[in-house]
Amino acid sequence: MTTNARERVFDGGEDRAQLRLSIVQSLCYHDKRRVFFEAFGKSLEFLALIGSAGAVLALLEVDTKAAALVLSSITAGSILINILLAPAARLERHTGLRNRFLDLQAQLHARDLTEAGLLRLMQTRLDIEKDEPPLSPWLNALCHNEALGTLRYDASSRQAVAWYYRLGYLKLT
């Protein structure tokens, strides 16, 4: 039984390395977005909880009408922001994308990967990226730099990012 030359197990070289870098960068990006939306959603829930104390004060008819109004306004504001920005849905979306990239990464590390298999994985990556929301350019550049460090690539191909974006990135980590 002969094997087609295209179907032989092969190293993959630069294409495989580029796909690996792209996957690690995407995993980093979606992890950062997940952390942000989880924290943002929990903060809104916390504000709604604190603000709901205003409603309790108003029901008890305590002599704190001003405080009750402020706390009730905080509740209404946080619920409105939660409805408009839907951090839970965005968290779920980035979690799903991250899981798809994890599956792709597992397939990339298969020992018996053929050239056709690598091409299929590259197409799968493009299909996943089609489902992504618009990327934040500065966060994507920072994740690219982090992926280079993770994979121990040459630092000369790092992307320049302004200091104020890097400061914001530290808060996401």
HELIX and SHEET records of a PDB file:
HELIX    1   1 ALA A    5  GLU A    7  5                                   3    
HELIX    2   2 GLY A   13  LEU A   60  1                                  48    
HELIX    3   3 LYS A   65  LEU A   85  1                                  21    
HELIX    4   4 PRO A   87  LEU A  108  1                                  22    
HELIX    5   5 GLU A  115  LYS A  130  1                                  16    
HELIX    6   6 PRO A  137  THR A  150  1                                  14    
HELIX    7   7 ALA A  155  SER A  157  5                                   3    
HELIX    8   8 TRP A  163  LEU A  172  1                                  10    
END                                                                             
